[in-house]
Amino acid sequence: MKISITSSHPVQKYYLQALDYKTINFHLDKEFEVETGWYELKVEYVDTKIEIQDIKINDTSIREIIYTGYYTDMSGKIHQPATAVWDEGGVFSIWLHTELGILFQRTVEGISNGDYGKNLFENYLLTVDRPLSIKDKWPAEIVSFFKNAHGPQWWRRNTDTTPWLKRPIPNLDSVDVDLLLSELDKVCTQPNVPDEGRLIKALKPHHPSGDCRFCDLPFVELDDLGSDIVRDFVSSIGYKRVIDINVQTLDPGKHIAIHNDERKRDGDPYMRGCKMFYWTCKNPEGVHFKLGRGGVLPHNEPLLINNIVHPHAVVNEGNQTRTSILIYGEL
């Protein structure tokens, strides 16, 4: 592989970072050996503002793909479009692949024509599915699922295929989690034990067939939940009314097999896309939740996830029971 950079001044500090965070040093305009795959090119600011005008891989320009790069300044703020470095501690980053065809295909699949040169983060989500080595005790397909990584992917926001989005909740730090769970215990009175070491407490009873996934319409109005604390929490997420609420636990040493939650329901318009609220509110340490090509989730933060389209699996390698809150409804 050979990487060349055309810029207003010679770049001074640069390197590649692999999906597993391994750093690869190299010399511009010279061939070097590297395994086939995705790498993040990083160019750090040293003492001179530098405008990056073009990047070439094996003497071929990446053209408009340069605008998928972004700059992180010294305060951690991300700037895009930004093909430059300009302050101490700042770094320009862009994902590249050793195979140009894969780089172009992945980028064109994700980004619409006419959006290059704009702030992509306004209308797109960038995920990076990285390899994660989990214990060999898990089923072979789950070990392989976490080990093999899709790499970077741009997703248009608010579509049926967007995998996940962060869902900030006002004053989350002031939420009394134990009190909230106590109130949810009064609201979610329908228990289900799909597997040993797992417990689901739901607002609605599960299907007589034993299907442990979410129930369907009709909606439940927030004022009918029977708890002001639960009502206010659900409202703070942005739900106008709910279809179902689950509190799910997963014991240490237990897992959830690879699956998706696809099935025909009257409530599909309110469920497809990033519509399910998901938050591991207790004991996220050692728990890994992978959502297909969207990668391993930061599930210790409140999220909206797309569990219908994307296959997912969970393992608990921690030493405490994980507790998560899941909600479907009308946002």
N, C-alpha and C positions, 0 to 999 in steps of 0.2 A: 504494500500500500504506500501511496505517496500523497501527502497533503501540502498544498500551496496556499498562501494567503497574500492577496494583493491589498495593500493598506497605505494610508497617508504617511506613516512612519513604520519602520520595521517593528514587528511585535517582539517583545522581549521575554515574556514568560508565558509559556503555553504548554499544554499536555492533554492527553486523553484520559478519560475516566470510564472504566468498563461498567457494565450493569451491576457487578458485584463490588463496585467502588474501588477496584484496583486501579492504581495510577500507572499509565504507560507514558514514558518520556520518549520523545522522538525529535528528529531534526526536519525542519521544513525543507521541501523540495528534494528530499532524499528518500529512497525506498527503505521501508522497514517491515519487519515481520510482525504480524499480529493475527490472532485467530479471527475467523469470519464472524461478524456480528455487529451489534450496536455499540457505539462509543460516544460519549459526550466530550466534545472539544471545548476546552476552557482556555480563555485568553485573559490573563490578569493585568490590571493596571500596575505600572511600575512608577514612572515619573513623567510620562508624556501622554497627552490625549491622542488617541489613535482612532481613525475612521477605517473600518474594515470594508473594503469595496467588493471583494470577491473571494470565494473559497473554491479551490479545485481539488478534486480527488482523482488521482492518476491522470492529471492534465485536463480533466473535464470539469467545467464550471457547474456548480450546483444551482446556478441561476437564481430564480426567485425563492428557492428554498432557504436562502440566506436570511430571509425575513421571518423564519421560524425561530431564529436565535433571539436571545433577550439578554438584557444587562441587569445585573443585581448590584445596586450601589452599596456604599459602605454602611448604610443604615438597614440594609436588607430589603429595600423597596425594589420591585421588579419594574423595568422599563421596556416597553415595546410599542412601536418598532424602535429598535436600537441596535445598530451594528457598529458599536464603538465602545471604547473604555475611556473613562474620564475622571475617576476619583479614587483616592487611596482606599484599598480594600475592595474595590469593585472588580467584577468579573463578567465577561461575555461568555455565554454558553449556547451551544447548539448541538443537537443530536445528529450524528452521521452514521452511515452504515458502510462497511467495507465494499459492499456490492451496490453500485450506483442504481441499478434497476430496482432493488428493494427499497432504497432510500426514496426514489421518485414515486414508486407505487404507493408506499405507505403514506407519503405526504399528500399526494393527489387524492387518495381515498378519503383523507380526513378533512382537507381544507378546500373550500369552494374557490373557483376562479374569481378574481377580483378582490379577494380578502388579503392577499399578500401585501405587505407594506402597511397594514393596519395593526391595531392592538388586538392580536388574536385572543388574548385572555378575556376580552369582553364578551365574545360570542362562542369561545371554545374552552374545553377543559383539556389540559395536557396531563395524561397519566403515564407512569413509567412502571411497567410490570418487571420487577427484578427477581432473580432466582433466590429462593429461600430454602435453606437446608433444614428440614425438620427431622425428628427422630425416626429411626428405621422401624420402630414398633408399629407405626401406622400402616394401614393397607397400602399396598404397592402403588395403586393408582393415585392415592392422595399424596404420597411422597413425591411421585413424578409430577403431579399437578403443581405443587409448590416449587419444585426444583427447576422446571422449565419455564422460561420467561418470554413474554411477547415483546418486551421492550417498550419504547415510547409510542404513544398514539395520541393524535389530536382528535377530539370528539366535539361535534357541535352541541352546544348546550340545549337542554329542553327538547330533546327528541326521544323517540322510542328506544334508541340505542345508547344514549348517554349512560355510562355505567354508575356513576355516583357524583354527588355534589355535597360540599359542606353546607350545613344548615345551622347557622349561628342562632342561638337562643338568647334573647335579652336577659341579662343578669343571671346567667347560668351558674356562676360561682356562688350565688346566694340560694340556689336550689338545695333544700334539705332532702338528699337522696333517700335516706331511710324513711322519712315521713312520706315522701312521694310513693315509695314502694309499698308502704303500709296502706295508703289510700288505694293504690292500684290493686292490692290484694282484696279489697272490698268490692272493687268494680269488676275485676277479671276473675270470675267465680267458676269458670268452666275449665277444669283441668284435663290435660292430655299428656300421656307418657309415651312418646313415640319410640324411644329406645332407653335402655338402661343408662342412667346417669344424665338424662335429659328430662326436663319438666317444662310444659307450656301451660300457662294460665291465661285464658282468653276471655274476652268480653262476651263472645258468642259461642254456642256449642259447636263442636266440630261435626263434620258430615258423618252420617251413620256408617259410611263405608270405612271410617277410620282415617280418612284424609286429614292430616294434622296441619294442613296449610290454612291460610286465612279463609274465613267465610266470605259470603257475598253480600250484596244488597239485601235488605234496605239499609239506608243510613240510620245512624243513631245521632240525635241532636246532642250538642254539647251539654245543654242544660238537663238532659235526661241521664247523664252518666252517674249521677248520684254522689258526686264528690266535687266540691268547689275547687279543691287543690288539683285534682286530675283535670277538671274542665279548664282551669287557668293555664296549666302546663300545656295541654293539647292546643289551646288557643294561641299560646306564645310561639308554637312551632309554625302556625299559619293555617291550621285546619279549621274549616267552617263547620264541618260535621264529620263523623267517623264511620268507617265500615267495620273495623275491628281494632282491638288493642290486645297485644300479647306481652306478657312478661315471661321471658325464657331464661332458663338456667342450664349450664353445661358444667358438669363436674370435672375435676382434674383427671387427666388421662383418658378423656372421652373425646369423641369427634362427631362431626356431622358429615355424612357422605356427600360426594359431588352430586349436585342436582340443580335444577332450576324450578321455579314455581309456576310454570306454564300450565294453564288449564282454562277452558272456556268459562267465563263468568259474566253475568250481567254488568258487574262493576268494572269490567276491563278498562273502560276509558279513564277511570280514576286510579288504576293500578299500573298501567303500562308506562314505561319510562322511569325517571327518578321520582317515584311517588311514595315509596315506603320509608317512613322514618325509622332509623336504626341508631341506637346509642347503647354502647356497653357502659352502663353507669356504675358498675361495681366489678372490681378485679379484672381489668383488661390485661394485666401483666402475664405474658406467656401464652396469650390467646392469639391465634393467627387466623384471620378471615380473608380468604382470597376470592375475589369476584372476577373470575375469568380474565380476559385481557385487560380489565381495569386494575388488576394487581391486588396486592395486599392492602387492605383498608386501614385508615387511621380511625378505627372504630371506637377509640376512647373519646372521640369528638362526635357531636351529633351530626348525622348524615341523612341525606335522602339517597336511597340506593335503588338500583334497577335489578331486582332479583328474579324477574320474569324472563328477560332475554339472556342474562349472563349466568352461566353455570358457576356455582360457588361451593365452597367447603370450609369447614371450621375445625381447628384442632385446639385443645386446651393442654398446653405443655407447662402451665403454671401449677401452683400448689393450692389454689383456691377456686371455689365455684364462681364461674362467670355469670353475671346477670345482665341481661339486655332488655331494652324496651323497644317494641316494634309497633308501628301504627300505620294503618291505611285509612284514607279518607279523602275528602274534597279539599284541596288546597286553594 
